Amino acid sequence: MPRLRLALLLLLAACASGGGAADPAAEPAQTGGGQTATTTDSPWPIKTREHVDLWLHGFAMITQDTTRVPYFRRGYRDQLTTLKNSAQVTTQLDANRQALNARLAANRNLVGAQFLALYFGNWQEMREVANLFIQAQGDPQRANSQQLAQAIATLAGYFPTPADREWLRVFVASLDDESQKFYHDYWVQQQRNRAATLAAVDALWQQQYRPKLQPFLNGTQQLRGDLLLSLPLDGEGRTISSTGAVGGGGANLVTVSFPERPADAAEAVYVFVHEVVGALSATAITDNTTPNEQRTGAADRLQSAAAVRAGAMLLARAAPELSEGYARYYLRSAGAPATAGTPAALAAAFPLPDAIRDAIARQIEVVMGGI
């Protein structure tokens, strides 16, 4: 999937040179804001991106989040709904919420579209490609360039039917309205409110924990990338990875929860660790489950627990002083008692077959140079 970002960038350049893109001067200010906290040439700078948060906010507002580790902060939808009601704001996202949710329930594959925002530089780019895709009715043969055909084919994987494409059209229009009437102002205010937290996360990350985790990142071909702090997210981050790419993978992007207070800065590190062990834990599951378990989805259901446990194993090896806080964070995220942030409590809340647990532990030791 990292190739998609390159294809989209080429497509957008072609659109801009050919007059197909919207005039940036006509765009509302919210289309692509963000901050970069790190001032040095770090291989993993801390950033924020408004369009990523807007896209994820849209999913959070229309989704019934029942996952063990939530996609979105617990209470997020109720909190934001209360804020909108207090401001007497109603948007197309509110008006279309029921219909958008109904289609999500009918086609659970649409949940995977949460990752799409990570491939775009701003909201204008994202909206432009979505509109071109809809105009082509999801048919790559209607494209006037190879780059556009590739982009259409990729989006068609997420939105294969006319009903799915109509869902995308309504969702994009709804987010436009949501941003203009409410979310842009909310997002900008939150960035101001959390400026000290952003600085605290950056200092903790760059000065202490990125150096400790860099050997693992190097050993798993995640040498560099961007670390985004996102307002809607909880313990389940969003990651696109160019693992295996020549040069160490410059397109890695890990999106994690944005802590509310400077004192909670380590939460961003917890979710980052949980995300960067994802490929390793997925391999351990594949290697230690049967073809039937993989066909029936039993193997997929192990992934959440495997990522949480793998993150704990990596911290025990690289930064053991974070282990208790990590365990408490994921126990709380999962709604389990967090009074004892111990490996035993985490193992009880996120059970794994011994073969998968041991495979993860061995691979982490290999990557970290333990054997």
Legacy VTK file of the C-alpha trace (Angstrom):
# vtk DataFile Version 3.0
C-alpha trace
ASCII
DATASET POLYDATA
POINTS 371 float
0.000 0.000 0.000
2.842 2.566 0.400
2.947 2.774 -3.401
-0.500 4.363 -3.279
0.871 7.544 -1.738
3.378 7.994 -4.564
0.675 7.342 -7.150
-1.652 9.840 -5.530
1.033 12.498 -5.358
1.742 12.039 -9.054
-1.958 12.190 -9.783
-2.453 15.369 -7.784
0.471 17.046 -9.522
-1.089 16.162 -12.870
-4.457 17.505 -11.754
-2.929 20.753 -10.567
-0.975 21.336 -13.781
-4.032 20.532 -15.876
-6.406 22.828 -14.024
-8.383 19.983 -12.490
-7.649 20.776 -8.862
-9.631 23.209 -6.793
-8.246 26.698 -6.364
-6.437 26.776 -3.012
-7.507 30.387 -2.565
-11.116 29.235 -2.568
-10.458 26.674 0.139
-11.472 27.274 3.730
-8.483 27.508 6.072
-9.038 24.078 7.579
-7.886 22.011 4.612
-4.469 20.882 5.798
-3.307 22.419 9.049
-0.850 20.800 11.383
2.197 21.197 13.539
5.654 19.679 13.636
7.059 19.671 17.156
10.551 18.376 16.414
12.976 21.037 15.212
15.948 18.745 14.666
16.406 16.442 11.711
14.878 13.529 13.577
14.155 10.250 11.784
10.781 10.173 13.609
9.473 13.735 14.101
6.288 14.395 16.088
3.519 15.998 14.026
-0.212 16.738 13.981
-2.438 16.842 10.900
-5.907 18.352 10.819
-7.241 16.397 7.849
-6.249 13.080 9.469
-8.111 14.051 12.630
-11.116 15.266 10.625
-11.367 11.946 8.749
-11.012 9.872 11.917
-13.428 12.194 13.747
-16.013 11.431 11.078
-15.676 7.696 11.650
-15.777 8.183 15.426
-19.031 10.119 15.192
-20.857 7.499 13.111
-19.338 4.259 14.449
-20.409 1.972 17.255
-16.942 1.126 18.601
-17.106 -2.289 20.268
-13.505 -3.457 19.802
-11.551 -4.766 22.798
-9.027 -1.965 22.454
-11.157 0.904 21.143
-10.402 2.625 17.876
-11.469 5.925 19.428
-11.290 7.479 22.881
-14.038 6.226 25.141
-16.774 8.832 25.321
-15.384 10.773 22.356
-18.630 10.868 20.389
-20.700 11.911 23.401
-18.186 14.592 24.347
-18.090 16.104 20.878
-21.862 15.884 20.495
-22.248 17.805 23.766
-19.857 20.495 22.517
-21.756 20.853 19.253
-25.086 21.014 21.050
-23.743 23.684 23.403
-22.674 25.712 20.393
-26.050 25.045 18.719
-24.283 23.583 15.678
-25.815 20.959 13.404
-24.006 19.736 10.304
-24.520 17.345 7.423
-22.559 14.770 9.395
-25.289 14.857 12.032
-28.052 14.722 9.436
-26.447 11.808 7.555
-25.165 9.904 10.576
-27.857 7.232 10.583
-27.522 6.484 6.861
-23.726 6.447 7.022
-23.780 4.107 10.019
-26.260 1.784 8.316
-23.938 1.306 5.341
-20.987 0.696 7.675
-22.993 -2.018 9.379
-23.909 -3.578 6.019
-20.328 -3.518 4.721
-17.804 -3.834 7.536
-14.962 -3.565 5.020
-15.596 0.190 4.951
-13.949 0.384 8.372
-10.611 -0.150 6.621
-11.079 3.181 4.848
-10.035 4.856 8.103
-6.453 4.510 6.848
-7.003 6.534 3.675
-6.334 9.930 5.227
-2.758 8.874 6.013
-1.916 8.840 2.300
-2.801 12.487 1.701
-1.113 15.747 2.537
-4.287 17.707 3.207
-8.065 17.664 2.924
-8.114 19.334 -0.494
-6.021 16.518 -1.996
-8.166 13.868 -0.397
-11.431 15.410 -1.567
-10.087 15.904 -5.087
-9.124 12.244 -5.515
-12.419 11.080 -3.999
-14.371 13.226 -6.435
-12.377 11.936 -9.422
-12.997 8.377 -8.245
-16.734 8.986 -7.934
-16.932 10.687 -11.317
-15.283 7.638 -12.888
-17.850 5.415 -11.112
-14.978 3.390 -9.707
-13.860 2.243 -13.156
-10.103 2.581 -13.790
-10.720 2.350 -17.548
-12.425 5.731 -17.415
-9.231 7.376 -16.201
-7.253 9.625 -18.512
-3.873 8.643 -17.072
-2.130 5.606 -15.652
-1.712 7.346 -12.279
-5.407 8.128 -12.042
-6.294 4.582 -13.071
-4.112 3.206 -10.270
-5.671 5.561 -7.716
-9.195 4.641 -8.851
-8.383 0.933 -8.699
-7.051 1.345 -5.160
-10.079 3.277 -3.909
-12.302 0.711 -5.624
-10.836 -1.858 -3.249
-12.389 0.091 -0.378
-15.538 1.223 -2.204
-16.319 -1.481 -4.808
-20.075 -1.023 -5.280
-22.293 1.922 -6.285
-23.697 1.943 -2.739
-20.175 2.183 -1.302
-19.250 5.016 -3.662
-22.407 6.866 -2.688
-21.410 6.385 0.946
-18.029 7.966 0.183
-19.671 10.906 -1.618
-21.992 11.602 1.302
-19.222 11.129 3.886
-16.845 13.547 2.155
-19.572 16.181 1.736
-20.586 15.711 5.365
-17.025 16.187 6.594
-16.688 19.343 4.501
-19.697 20.798 6.266
-18.580 19.492 9.680
-15.192 21.129 9.258
-16.494 24.509 8.167
-19.170 24.784 10.854
-17.443 23.165 13.821
-14.398 20.924 13.593
-11.799 23.368 12.274
-12.349 25.783 15.151
-12.418 22.920 17.639
-9.199 21.433 16.251
-7.325 24.737 16.284
-8.382 25.398 19.881
-7.292 21.916 20.924
-3.861 22.496 19.397
-3.525 25.642 21.475
-4.754 23.885 24.605
-2.334 20.986 24.131
0.739 22.921 23.033
2.506 22.114 26.301
1.537 18.450 25.921
2.910 18.385 22.378
6.204 19.773 23.663
6.270 17.240 26.509
5.644 14.326 24.151
8.345 15.560 21.804
10.915 15.910 24.573
10.119 12.512 26.072
10.168 10.865 22.654
13.253 12.442 21.120
15.438 12.639 24.216
14.606 9.328 25.888
12.529 6.741 24.105
13.164 7.065 20.391
16.880 6.328 20.967
15.958 3.288 23.078
13.545 1.992 20.447
15.668 2.856 17.406
17.487 -0.519 17.369
14.130 -2.275 17.044
12.993 0.200 14.386
16.225 -0.308 12.459
15.973 -4.098 12.745
12.407 -4.106 11.406
13.171 -1.679 8.552
11.238 1.150 10.168
14.241 3.452 10.336
12.305 6.656 9.817
8.830 8.024 9.442
6.359 10.456 10.981
4.665 10.094 14.359
1.276 11.837 14.313
-0.661 12.733 17.458
-4.387 12.408 16.789
-7.231 13.755 18.928
-9.859 11.030 18.312
-7.671 7.948 18.780
-7.292 5.632 21.754
-5.008 2.612 22.124
-5.519 1.335 18.563
-3.380 3.559 16.369
-3.343 3.751 12.583
-0.192 2.840 10.669
0.979 2.718 7.089
4.321 1.068 6.636
6.863 0.768 3.862
8.645 -2.118 5.579
11.017 -3.693 3.117
11.392 -0.595 0.968
14.854 0.272 -0.323
16.525 2.827 1.922
14.806 1.902 5.128
11.299 3.091 4.404
10.713 6.822 4.338
6.927 6.469 4.076
6.199 4.967 7.487
3.508 6.887 9.309
2.271 5.970 12.774
-0.773 7.786 14.160
-1.323 7.575 17.926
-3.464 9.050 20.665
-2.817 12.702 21.575
-2.490 12.773 25.389
-4.614 15.346 27.190
-1.973 16.528 29.690
1.828 16.864 29.740
1.879 14.371 32.617
0.362 11.770 30.268
3.003 12.220 27.541
4.138 8.590 27.801
0.764 7.447 26.436
1.901 8.440 22.937
4.967 6.206 23.331
2.788 3.309 24.506
0.604 3.444 21.400
3.612 3.911 19.108
5.193 0.750 20.513
1.885 -1.105 20.106
1.798 -0.056 16.453
5.380 -0.802 15.396
5.179 -4.400 16.625
2.093 -5.025 14.484
3.834 -6.690 11.546
5.957 -8.861 13.825
2.940 -10.065 15.820
0.970 -10.696 12.626
3.772 -12.921 11.325
3.815 -14.880 14.593
0.066 -15.464 14.248
0.336 -16.590 10.623
3.186 -18.965 11.433
1.352 -20.541 14.361
-2.243 -20.903 13.156
-3.784 -23.351 10.736
-5.114 -22.502 7.265
-8.608 -23.168 8.586
-8.118 -20.716 11.459
-6.942 -18.140 8.963
-9.901 -18.727 6.643
-12.500 -18.518 9.399
-11.104 -15.334 10.949
-9.962 -17.006 14.169
-6.389 -15.908 13.451
-7.460 -12.288 12.860
-9.193 -12.221 16.224
-5.844 -12.849 17.896
-4.226 -9.771 16.388
-5.387 -7.233 18.979
-4.118 -9.272 21.920
-0.906 -10.130 20.085
-0.071 -6.484 19.402
-0.704 -5.477 23.010
1.415 -8.321 24.357
4.178 -7.747 21.785
4.369 -4.090 22.770
4.774 -5.119 26.407
7.571 -7.545 25.470
9.387 -4.883 23.473
9.225 -2.387 26.336
10.427 -5.023 28.806
13.489 -5.381 26.586
14.095 -1.768 25.542
12.548 0.468 28.221
11.382 -1.581 31.235
10.616 1.559 33.239
7.572 2.044 30.963
6.233 -1.479 31.387
3.882 -0.808 34.292
2.460 2.344 32.738
1.949 0.540 29.422
0.090 -2.299 31.131
-2.138 0.110 33.046
-2.874 2.078 29.875
-4.021 -0.944 27.861
-5.935 -2.469 30.747
-7.792 0.824 31.151
-8.289 1.145 27.399
-9.851 -2.317 27.289
-12.111 -1.561 30.245
-10.304 -4.055 32.482
-9.257 -3.322 36.089
-6.007 -1.382 35.969
-5.133 -1.482 39.644
-2.141 -3.728 38.985
-0.124 -2.876 35.898
1.726 -6.174 35.880
2.622 -8.637 33.116
0.296 -11.174 34.731
-2.654 -8.782 34.701
-1.992 -7.891 31.064
-1.659 -11.562 30.093
-4.975 -12.355 31.794
-6.752 -9.527 29.961
-5.127 -10.292 26.588
-4.603 -14.085 26.471
-2.522 -15.651 23.704
-1.677 -19.243 22.779
1.748 -20.132 24.132
3.151 -20.818 20.653
2.293 -17.310 19.442
3.532 -15.662 22.628
6.849 -17.523 22.428
7.268 -16.751 18.722
6.817 -13.040 19.395
9.318 -13.120 22.264
11.915 -14.944 20.161
11.573 -12.526 17.266
11.937 -9.479 19.487
15.130 -10.953 20.912
16.431 -11.610 17.406
15.696 -8.041 16.299
17.216 -6.521 19.434
20.368 -8.619 19.063
19.657 -10.904 21.996
20.824 -14.019 20.165
LINES 1 372
371 0 1 2 3 4 5 6 7 8 9 10 11 12 13 14 15 16 17 18 19 20 21 22 23 24 25 26 27 28 29 30 31 32 33 34 35 36 37 38 39 40 41 42 43 44 45 46 47 48 49 50 51 52 53 54 55 56 57 58 59 60 61 62 63 64 65 66 67 68 69 70 71 72 73 74 75 76 77 78 79 80 81 82 83 84 85 86 87 88 89 90 91 92 93 94 95 96 97 98 99 100 101 102 103 104 105 106 107 108 109 110 111 112 113 114 115 116 117 118 119 120 121 122 123 124 125 126 127 128 129 130 131 132 133 134 135 136 137 138 139 140 141 142 143 144 145 146 147 148 149 150 151 152 153 154 155 156 157 158 159 160 161 162 163 164 165 166 167 168 169 170 171 172 173 174 175 176 177 178 179 180 181 182 183 184 185 186 187 188 189 190 191 192 193 194 195 196 197 198 199 200 201 202 203 204 205 206 207 208 209 210 211 212 213 214 215 216 217 218 219 220 221 222 223 224 225 226 227 228 229 230 231 232 233 234 235 236 237 238 239 240 241 242 243 244 245 246 247 248 249 250 251 252 253 254 255 256 257 258 259 260 261 262 263 264 265 266 267 268 269 270 271 272 273 274 275 276 277 278 279 280 281 282 283 284 285 286 287 288 289 290 291 292 293 294 295 296 297 298 299 300 301 302 303 304 305 306 307 308 309 310 311 312 313 314 315 316 317 318 319 320 321 322 323 324 325 326 327 328 329 330 331 332 333 334 335 336 337 338 339 340 341 342 343 344 345 346 347 348 349 350 351 352 353 354 355 356 357 358 359 360 361 362 363 364 365 366 367 368 369 370
